[in-house]
Amino acid sequence: MPRLAVRTHDVVPFRAVELFKQATELRAAGRDIISLGIGEPDFTAPPRVLEALDRAARDGLSGYSPPAGLPALREAIAGFYRDRMGAPIDPSRVIVTSGASGALLLACMALIDPGDEVLMPDPSYPANRNFISGAGGTARLIPSTPAGRYQLSAEDVRRHWGSATRGVLIASPGNPTGTSIARPELAVLLAEVRARRGFVLMDEIYLALSYDGPPRSALALDDDLVVINSFSKYFHMTGWRLGWMIVPADMAGIVEKMAASLAICAPTLAQHAALACFEPDTLALYDRRKEAFRRRRDYLLPELERLGLPVPVEPDGAFYIYADVGAHAQDSQEFSQRLLREAGVAAVPGLDFGPAHARRGLRFSYATGLDRLQEAVERMGRLLGRDQGAPAPGAAGAPVP
């Protein structure tokens, strides 16, 4: 075996994937496992998107696209940000990528030099640290608090910005907590970074899944950001591997040049299909599905509290709840394994997302139907000796069109 690069030793493991593998093995052995672990919507691509894919395939539209993506798709994304996100942008600033992962790879390579430091909140999505380290940088996790909604703050920037700090990577709403940064605080945070001539990598993958009012992009506060987004979560196209980034105008040509070498282009058939995501009927369907996620959250939150799994901060977006297992265990990893082995319920331990809340934090994903959420609550209730479940609002397990 050849000598591996030093960076391979710094890769942060993603324990949610290991949990998924364990759940898969148990299912293969005949166990019924309810997954509240992987952040993957149970909804799939809408019919119009599938029809668009079929048309594109039959018409032979499977060749390379321009490195920055199909012009029509870039225009559609810009229109989505104008009409739905409160941020009018020029389509030339949109770069279509192979998932949000492809966007993060390009962004980190464009912005980070070896030795640069990037501030992130703890907890946060673990894979983001690997993109930073892969570019030669260092992700510095700043412990967050429930009082700060588990988010990085302007005060954190003031206190922790050092000589090697180059920028921040933040997500609103975030994973694993489902919490957003309040607009006034976000504006101050952006100003603090700008004052230090740093960059802001803004993860808006879950922004369209905001439940308290219409979603508003950070671009409406500061146009000089690098925004990451994806068709995986709100648009329910996880395996299609399609995302995008919005960059400052003078950065677009540079990123496109990098994309041409690193990826050539995002999957072309997926791009043609994604155009149907922005049709009025499809957007209306996504709105109804978003309400289904909200109902699931509103069911699961009080049930977790009743089970002795309090939620320090109520999530206002995405499809995650970050609960405290301290009343039942001293280690969320052990508790996660107990839930999986004894109750057949998969939930992700806090260590995945950073050390600050690792021992007590457990992430539950409600990207599954109400009927399965009810069953999961009943199983956990029996395990924990609190089996007086409450009925879900509405018709349990009723399909959403």
C-alpha positions in Angstrom: 0.0 0.0 0.0 1.4 3.4 -0.9 2.0 6.1 1.8 -1.2 8.0 2.3 -1.4 11.8 2.5 -1.4 13.3 6.0 -4.8 14.7 5.4 -6.4 11.3 5.4 -5.7 11.0 9.1 -7.7 14.2 9.7 -10.9 13.0 8.1 -13.8 13.4 10.6 -15.9 10.2 10.6 -19.6 10.5 10.0 -21.2 8.3 12.6 -24.7 8.7 11.1 -23.5 6.6 8.2 -22.2 3.9 10.5 -25.6 4.0 12.3 -27.3 3.6 9.0 -25.2 0.6 8.2 -26.0 -1.0 11.6 -29.7 -0.4 11.0 -29.4 -1.9 7.5 -27.8 -5.1 9.0 -30.6 -5.4 11.6 -33.2 -5.0 8.9 -31.5 -7.8 6.9 -31.7 -9.9 10.0 -35.5 -9.4 10.1 -35.8 -6.5 12.6 -38.1 -3.6 12.0 -36.0 -0.5 12.4 -37.5 3.0 12.4 -34.8 5.4 11.1 -34.8 8.8 12.8 -31.1 9.1 11.9 -30.3 9.8 8.3 -31.4 13.3 7.1 -33.1 12.1 4.0 -36.7 13.1 3.2 -39.1 10.2 2.8 -40.7 12.2 -0.1 -39.2 11.7 -3.5 -39.0 13.7 -6.7 -42.4 14.9 -7.8 -44.1 13.5 -11.0 -43.3 16.5 -13.1 -39.6 16.2 -12.3 -39.7 12.5 -13.3 -41.5 13.3 -16.5 -38.9 16.0 -17.3 -36.1 13.4 -16.7 -37.7 10.9 -19.0 -38.2 13.5 -21.7 -34.5 14.6 -21.4 -33.3 11.0 -21.6 -35.5 10.2 -24.6 -34.4 13.4 -26.4 -30.7 12.4 -25.9 -29.9 15.4 -23.7 -27.3 13.5 -21.7 -24.1 15.2 -23.0 -22.0 17.6 -21.0 -23.5 20.8 -20.0 -21.5 24.0 -19.6 -19.3 23.8 -16.4 -21.5 26.3 -14.6 -24.7 24.5 -15.5 -27.5 24.8 -18.0 -28.3 28.5 -18.5 -32.0 27.8 -18.1 -31.4 26.2 -14.7 -29.2 29.0 -13.5 -31.9 31.4 -14.4 -34.5 29.3 -12.6 -32.5 29.2 -9.5 -31.9 33.0 -9.6 -35.7 33.4 -10.0 -36.3 31.1 -7.0 -34.0 33.3 -4.9 -35.8 36.5 -6.2 -39.3 35.2 -5.7 -39.0 32.9 -2.7 -35.9 34.0 -0.8 -36.1 37.8 -1.0 -32.7 38.1 -2.8 -32.6 39.1 -6.4 -29.4 37.9 -8.0 -27.9 37.8 -11.5 -28.0 34.2 -13.0 -24.3 34.6 -13.9 -23.5 34.3 -10.2 -25.1 30.8 -10.0 -22.8 27.8 -10.4 -24.7 24.4 -10.6 -22.7 21.7 -8.9 -22.7 17.9 -8.1 -24.7 18.4 -4.9 -23.9 20.8 -2.1 -20.8 18.7 -1.6 -19.5 19.8 -5.0 -20.3 23.4 -4.1 -18.4 23.2 -0.8 -15.4 21.6 -2.4 -15.2 24.4 -5.0 -15.8 27.1 -2.4 -13.1 25.8 0.0 -10.6 25.4 -2.8 -11.3 28.9 -4.0 -11.1 30.6 -0.6 -8.8 28.6 1.7 -5.0 28.3 1.7 -3.0 25.9 3.8 -2.9 27.1 7.3 -6.0 29.1 7.2 -8.6 28.8 9.9 -12.3 28.8 9.5 -14.7 29.4 12.5 -17.7 27.1 12.8 -20.3 26.5 15.6 -20.2 23.4 17.7 -22.5 21.5 17.0 -22.5 21.5 13.2 -22.6 19.2 10.2 -19.3 17.1 10.5 -18.6 16.7 6.8 -18.1 20.5 6.4 -14.9 20.1 8.5 -13.5 17.7 6.0 -14.0 20.1 3.1 -12.0 22.7 5.0 -9.2 20.3 5.9 -9.1 19.0 2.4 -8.2 22.5 1.2 -5.4 22.6 3.7 -7.3 24.7 6.3 -8.4 24.1 9.9 -12.0 24.1 11.1 -12.1 25.7 14.5 -15.2 24.7 16.4 -16.6 27.3 18.7 -18.8 25.9 21.5 -22.3 27.2 21.1 -25.1 27.4 23.7 -28.9 27.0 23.7 -29.1 30.7 24.6 -27.5 31.4 21.3 -29.7 28.9 19.5 -26.6 26.7 19.0 -25.3 29.2 16.4 -22.1 31.2 15.9 -22.6 34.8 17.0 -21.0 38.1 16.3 -19.5 38.0 19.8 -17.9 34.6 18.9 -16.3 36.3 15.9 -15.0 39.1 18.0 -13.6 36.8 20.6 -12.1 34.0 18.5 -10.9 35.7 15.3 -7.2 35.3 15.2 -4.2 36.0 12.9 -4.9 32.7 10.9 -8.7 33.1 10.7 -9.9 33.6 7.2 -13.6 33.3 7.5 -16.7 31.5 8.9 -18.9 28.6 7.7 -22.4 28.9 9.1 -25.8 27.2 8.4 -29.2 28.7 9.0 -31.3 26.6 9.6 -28.5 24.3 10.8 -27.9 20.6 11.2 -28.2 19.0 13.8 -30.3 21.5 15.7 -32.8 22.8 13.1 -32.3 26.3 14.5 -31.8 29.6 12.6 -29.8 32.7 13.3 -32.1 35.6 14.0 -32.0 38.2 11.3 -30.7 41.0 13.4 -27.9 38.8 14.9 -27.0 37.5 11.5 -26.7 41.1 10.1 -24.3 41.9 13.0 -22.3 38.7 12.5 -21.9 39.4 8.7 -20.7 42.9 9.5 -18.1 41.6 12.0 -16.7 39.2 9.4 -16.7 41.9 6.7 -14.9 44.3 9.0 -12.1 41.7 9.2 -12.1 41.3 5.4 -13.0 37.6 5.9 -15.3 35.4 3.9 -18.7 34.0 4.8 -19.6 30.5 3.6 -23.4 30.4 4.1 -25.1 27.0 4.0 -28.7 27.6 3.0 -29.5 24.0 2.3 -32.5 23.9 4.7 -33.5 27.6 4.2 -36.6 26.8 2.2 -37.7 24.5 5.1 -38.2 27.4 7.4 -41.4 27.3 9.4 -41.6 30.7 11.1 -42.4 33.1 8.2 -41.1 33.2 4.7 -37.4 32.2 4.1 -35.0 35.0 3.6 -31.5 34.5 2.2 -28.5 36.0 3.9 -27.8 37.6 0.5 -30.5 40.1 1.3 -28.3 41.4 4.2 -24.9 41.2 2.5 -24.5 40.5 -1.2 -20.8 39.6 -0.9 -21.3 36.0 0.4 -20.8 32.5 -1.0 -24.1 30.7 -0.6 -24.4 26.9 -0.8 -27.7 25.2 -1.6 -29.0 21.8 -2.9 -31.8 20.0 -4.5 -31.5 17.2 -1.9 -33.6 18.5 1.1 -36.4 20.8 0.2 -36.6 19.4 -3.4 -36.3 15.8 -2.2 -33.7 14.7 -4.7 -30.9 13.3 -2.5 -29.5 10.7 -4.9 -29.7 13.0 -7.9 -26.5 14.7 -6.7 -27.4 18.3 -7.8 -26.7 21.5 -5.9 -25.6 25.0 -6.6 -23.6 27.9 -5.2 -24.1 31.7 -5.5 -20.9 33.6 -5.5 -19.9 37.3 -5.9 -19.8 38.4 -9.5 -16.0 38.7 -9.7 -15.6 35.2 -8.3 -17.9 33.4 -10.8 -15.4 33.0 -13.7 -12.8 31.7 -11.3 -15.1 29.1 -9.8 -16.4 28.1 -13.3 -12.8 27.5 -14.4 -12.1 25.3 -11.4 -15.4 23.4 -12.0 -14.5 22.6 -15.6 -11.4 20.7 -14.4 -12.7 19.1 -11.2 -16.1 18.0 -12.3 -16.6 19.0 -16.0 -20.3 19.6 -15.1 -23.0 18.5 -12.8 -25.2 15.5 -14.0 -26.9 16.8 -17.1 -30.0 14.7 -17.0 -30.6 15.8 -13.4 -30.2 19.4 -14.5 -32.9 19.1 -17.2 -35.2 17.4 -14.7 -34.6 20.0 -12.0 -36.1 22.7 -14.2 -39.5 21.2 -13.4 -38.9 21.9 -9.7 -39.6 25.5 -10.3 -42.9 25.1 -12.1 -45.9 26.5 -10.1 -47.6 23.2 -9.6 -44.4 21.6 -8.4 -43.7 24.5 -6.0 -47.2 24.1 -4.6 -46.6 20.5 -3.9 -43.3 21.3 -2.1 -45.3 23.8 0.0 -47.7 21.0 1.0 -44.9 18.7 1.9 -43.2 21.4 3.9 -46.4 21.6 6.0 -46.2 17.8 6.5 -42.7 18.3 8.0 -44.1 21.0 10.3 -46.8 18.7 11.6 -44.3 16.0 12.3 -42.1 18.5 14.3 -45.2 19.7 16.2 -46.0 16.1 17.1 -42.5 15.0 18.0 -41.4 17.9 20.1 -43.9 17.5 23.0 -43.6 13.7 22.9 -39.8 13.9 23.4 -40.3 16.2 26.3 -42.8 13.7 27.8 -40.3 10.9 27.4 -37.7 12.8 29.4 -35.7 13.9 26.4 -36.0 17.7 26.6 -35.2 19.9 23.7 -33.2 23.0 24.8 -34.1 25.0 21.7 -37.2 24.5 19.5 -36.1 24.0 15.9 -37.6 26.5 13.4 -36.5 24.8 10.2 -35.0 21.7 8.5 -36.2 18.3 9.9 -34.1 17.7 13.0 -34.6 17.9 16.7 -31.5 18.0 19.0 -32.6 16.5 22.3 -30.9 16.1 25.7 -30.5 12.5 26.9 -29.0 13.4 30.3 -31.9 12.2 32.3 -31.5 8.7 30.9 -27.7 8.3 30.1 -24.3 9.8 30.6 -23.3 9.1 27.1 -25.4 9.7 24.0 -23.5 7.1 22.0 -24.4 4.4 24.5 -28.0 5.6 24.6 -28.2 5.7 20.8 -27.0 2.0 20.7 -29.6 1.1 23.3 -32.4 2.7 21.3 -31.3 0.9 18.2 -30.7 -2.6 19.7 -33.6 -2.6 22.3 -36.3 -0.4 20.7 -35.4 -0.6 17.0 -35.1 3.2 16.7 -32.1 4.9 15.1 -31.0 8.4 16.2 -27.6 10.0 15.8 -25.4 10.6 18.9 -24.0 14.1 19.5 -20.4 13.2 19.0 -21.0 13.4 15.2 -21.5 17.1 15.4 -18.7 18.2 17.7 -17.5 17.7 21.3 -19.3 20.6 23.1 -22.6 18.8 23.5 -21.5 15.3 22.5 -22.4 13.4 25.7 -25.9 14.7 26.1 -27.0 15.5 22.6 -29.0 13.2 20.3 -30.3 14.2 16.9 -33.7 12.9 15.8 -34.7 13.4 12.2 -38.4 13.6 11.5 -38.0 13.0 7.8 -40.4 10.1 8.0 -44.2 9.6 8.2 -46.3 10.4 11.3 -47.3 6.8 11.6 -43.7 5.8 12.0 -43.0 8.6 14.3 -45.8 7.5 16.5 -44.5 3.9 16.5 -41.0 5.2 17.4 -42.4 7.2 20.3 -44.3 4.1 21.6 -41.2 2.0 21.4 -39.1 4.6 23.2 -41.8 5.0 25.8 -41.8 1.3 26.6 -38.0 1.3 26.8 -37.9 4.3 29.1 -41.0 3.4 31.2 -43.1 6.2 29.8 -45.5 4.5 27.4 -48.5 6.9 27.5 -48.3 8.2 24.0 -50.4 11.1 22.7 -52.1 10.9 19.3 -50.5 12.8 16.4 -52.4 15.8 15.1 -54.5 15.1 12.1 -54.8 11.7 10.5 -51.7 9.6 11.5 -49.8 8.5 8.5 -52.1 10.1 6.0 -50.3 10.6 2.7 -49.5 14.1 1.5 -50.3 14.5 -2.2 
